[in-house]
Amino acid sequence: LAGTLEGLVRAEALERLRGAFHVAGLEDPEARALQAREADLVMQVFLALFLLRLNPADLHAGSFAQTLQSMEQSSAYWPSTVMWLRDLREEVLGRMEPWEEVSFEAVARLAEDVDFRYGALADDECNGFREDILRYQRGATGRVLLSAFYGAAVYNGSWQFSESRAYLRDLGALDETDPRRPSVIIPNYIHAPSNCVGSSAFYTVCCTNHCEDLLTKLEREVASPYASPSRVVELVQRLPSSTVPAPRVLPQRLVDLLEAVAAEHGGQVPLHGRLFAQWMHFQFPRDCVHPHLSGTQQARRLRCHAAHHCYGHTHNCHDRLVSRRARDSTERAAGRAEDSREGALGKANDARLCHLSMLWLSTSRLAEHMLPCATCLRE
């Protein structure tokens, strides 16, 4: 199965490469050698088609130059991405002058490497994006007040934080437990499908889910889909993340919640259910997604997100922010006063647990957005 999927991915990449030649105005690429500078242009188009989720069959030959120019002007990351493509070309094909020739087969080999390695580059962007939003979080709750979220875009230059309140709600990234002070759930926002930077028919490049790494470590130790509450507590107390240190002693409130989960399942904690995912969010609120109940929110499918994002989470259309500046100004002004009061109390662990406890729901029905992303891609 893995070999079949790999073959399909390679075939799709080759088809996209031929489309990139067409869009770049370079017809019959297999009939003649290319100059190195032409290969650089093709690689830019090849990657841009993936990031923008465009079908080259819908584009006219030679029509993409304006799109690349727009990406260079509007995206803080595209110029460094172009440099990365050139460095990769030199690594794979060797250093060459712009006019030196390169075969179609060599360019196809380079395209495979671009597809294979781009995820690591995108994850570097994700880490910067994650660090940026964590600067505005409210205490240790893994949440950013909505007023601070928009304030970061308008006043602090973090222009990617500009999604509307309704859109955040649809993504499952809006916490309205306190309707007077709604907040953005950081991991839900980071791992929303809209923040994936590109997709094909077979895979999507998204931010690394650090909670999956934590769960993998637990699975390795437990070697079972179930574990006793005491065993889970023992392991989690020794389990660090980038935002939660270890070793540590878990608050009794979290232990009680875990024991309540076990009580509903014959004394054992199911490690792959909604309740344990919810508990992990309580323990690692900046790393683990808060799992919503089925039917309580509507995570939009990937095909819808292209209409809202120009180029992933770091390349949103500038006009979205401009139009947002006039919206909800009253809410932001009121929120800034709230922010100053929150700052004094935000670091208190008791406040974090109090807030999160309000969110605990003792049911195991997962929301649709917790299902594998391949489901979204097939629809």
C-alpha positions, 0 to 999 in steps of 0.5 A, spaced: 500 500 500 505 504 501 509 503 495 502 504 491 501 511 494 508 513 493 507 511 486 501 515 485 504 521 489 510 521 484 505 521 478 502 527 480 508 531 482 510 529 474 504 531 472 504 538 476 511 539 473 509 538 466 503 543 468 509 548 471 513 548 464 506 549 460 504 555 465 512 558 465 511 558 457 516 552 456 513 547 451 515 540 450 520 540 456 522 533 454 524 535 447 530 539 449 535 541 454 533 547 459 538 552 462 539 553 469 535 559 470 529 556 466 529 550 471 529 555 477 523 558 474 519 552 473 521 550 480 518 556 483 511 555 479 511 548 481 511 549 488 507 555 487 501 551 484 502 546 490 501 552 495 496 556 491 492 549 490 491 551 482 490 547 476 495 548 471 490 546 466 486 552 468 492 557 467 494 560 460 501 559 458 506 564 460 501 567 465 504 566 471 509 571 472 504 576 475 502 571 480 510 570 482 511 577 483 505 578 487 507 573 492 514 576 492 511 583 494 505 580 499 509 574 502 514 575 507 516 568 506 516 567 499 523 570 497 526 566 502 523 560 499 526 562 492 533 562 495 531 555 498 529 552 491 536 555 488 540 552 494 536 545 493 537 545 486 545 546 487 545 541 492 541 536 487 544 538 481 550 541 482 553 548 482 552 551 475 551 558 471 544 560 469 545 559 462 548 552 463 543 546 460 540 541 465 535 535 462 528 534 463 530 528 467 534 532 472 529 537 473 524 531 475 528 529 480 529 536 483 521 536 483 521 530 487 526 533 492 522 539 493 516 535 494 519 531 499 523 536 503 518 542 503 515 540 509 521 541 513 521 548 511 514 549 512 515 547 519 520 552 520 515 557 518 510 554 523 514 554 529 515 562 528 507 562 527 506 558 533 511 563 537 508 569 535 501 567 537 504 564 544 506 571 545 499 574 546 496 568 550 492 569 556 496 566 562 497 558 561 490 557 558 493 556 551 488 561 549 488 568 546 483 573 547 480 575 541 481 582 542 488 581 543 488 576 537 486 582 532 490 587 536 496 583 534 494 584 527 492 591 527 497 594 532 503 589 532 504 587 525 502 580 526 497 581 520 496 573 519 491 574 525 485 576 521 480 571 521 473 573 522 469 571 529 464 567 525 470 563 521 474 562 527 468 559 530 467 554 524 474 552 525 473 550 532 478 555 534 473 560 538 472 559 546 466 562 547 465 559 554 465 567 557 461 570 551 464 577 554 471 575 553 471 570 547 478 567 546 482 563 540 484 556 542 491 556 540 492 549 538 486 549 534 487 555 530 494 552 529 492 546 526 486 548 523 486 546 516 486 553 513 493 553 516 495 548 512 500 551 507 499 546 501 495 540 498 495 535 493 490 529 491 494 525 496 497 529 502 497 536 505 502 540 508 500 542 515 504 544 522 507 539 526 502 536 531 506 536 537 501 533 541 501 527 536 509 526 539 506 526 546 501 521 545 506 517 541 511 517 547 505 514 551 503 509 547 510 506 546 510 506 554 503 503 555 503 498 549 496 498 549 490 502 547 488 502 555 492 504 561 490 505 568 489 512 571 495 511 575 500 509 570 497 515 565 499 520 571 506 517 572 508 517 565 505 524 564 508 527 570 515 525 566 513 527 560 515 534 557 513 538 551 516 545 549 511 549 553 510 544 559 516 542 563 517 535 567 518 532 572 512 535 575 506 534 580 499 534 576 494 538 580 489 533 583 483 536 579 486 533 573 487 526 576 480 526 578 478 528 571 482 522 569 479 517 574 472 519 572 474 517 565 476 511 567 470 510 571 466 510 565 470 505 562 471 499 567 477 502 570 481 503 564 483 510 560 482 509 553 488 513 550 484 514 543 478 517 545 475 524 545 475 524 553 483 523 553 484 528 548 480 533 552 484 531 558 491 532 554 488 539 552 487 540 559 494 538 561 498 541 555 493 547 553 498 550 548 500 543 544 494 539 544 487 541 540 481 541 544 476 536 541 469 539 540 463 535 540 460 532 534 455 537 531 457 543 535 462 546 530 463 546 523 470 545 521 470 547 513 473 543 508 480 544 505 477 546 498 473 551 501 479 554 505 483 556 498 478 562 498 480 565 504 487 564 504 492 566 499 498 562 501 497 558 507 497 562 514 503 566 513 501 569 506 494 571 507 491 576 502 493 583 505 486 586 503 483 581 508 487 585 514 485 592 511 478 590 511 478 587 518 481 594 521 474 597 521 471 591 524 469 590 531 473 596 533 469 597 540 470 590 542 478 591 541 478 597 545 474 594 551 478 588 550 485 592 551 482 594 558 481 587 559 488 585 557 491 589 562 487 586 568 488 579 565 496 580 565 496 580 573 492 574 574 494 570 567 500 566 570 496 563 576 495 555 575 489 555 579 486 560 574 488 556 568 484 550 571 478 553 573 477 556 566 479 549 563 474 545 568 468 549 565 470 546 558 470 539 561 464 535 557 463 527 559 462 525 552 466 521 547 463 523 541 468 526 536 467 532 532 468 531 524 474 536 524 478 530 529 477 525 523 483 524 519 484 529 514 484 524 508 476 524 509 476 532 508 480 531 501 476 525 499 469 529 499 
